[in-house]
């Protein structure tokens, strides 16, 4: 499940598909990304839960949360569930 990758978020270090498969996340679900960092898991979860789901992203760094807020609006047309 772990890949040796340096200077990247844990999203790229782990098999993220396996993580989401184990969670059985689906359309309409609610997802909490605690310690979200730049939001890689949050954005991926948003795609899975869709417009009817909700993704909450929390981090101790305001800068990370602000970055995710910007990314969730501009990347790939936006992620409204974040």
N, C-alpha and C positions, 0 to 999 in steps of 0.2 A: 504494500500500500504506500510505502514511502519511496520517493525518488530523491536522489542526491542532486540538489539544485541549490546554488548559492545566490544570495542577494535577491530573492523573490519572496513573495508572500507564501504562506503555507498552502494556499489554494493550488499553487503550481507544484508544490513539493509532495502533496498527497494525491491520490487518485480521487479527484473530486466527484467523478461519476459514481464511484463505489460509496463515497460518503453519502451522497444524496439517495442512492439506491437503498442503503441501510436505513435511512430515515423514512423511506416510503413517502416522501413529500409529494403532494399532488395538488392539482388545481383547487383553489379555494382555501388552502391551508394557511395557517399563521406560522411564521418562522422568526425566531429570535437569533440574531447574530451578535453574541456577546463578545466584545473585544474585536469588533469588525475590521479594524485597520482600514485599508483603502476600499474595502467592500466587495472583494471578489466573490465571496460566498453569498453576500447579500444580493448582488446583481444576478448571480446564477439562480438563487432561490426565487427571485422575482420572476424570472422567465418561467419557472416551474409552477408557481402558485397563481400566476396570471393576474388579470384585472380583478378577479373576485377574491384573491388572497391578500395577505398583508405581510410585509417584512419589516421587522423592527431591527435597527442596527444601533448598537451602543458601543462606545469606546471611551477610554479615559482621556484620549487626546481629542480636543475640540477640532484640531486641524484635520484629523482623519475623518471625523463625522462631516465636517464642512466639505471635504474633498468628495466623499461619497454623495453628499447632497447635490453637488455640481454634476458628478458623473451620472447620477440617476436621472438627470434631466436632459443631458446632451448626448450620451453614448447610445448608438443604435436607435435613435428616435425616442429614447426615454424609457424609464422603468417606473410606471406610476404606482406600483404596489410598495415601493421603498419609501 
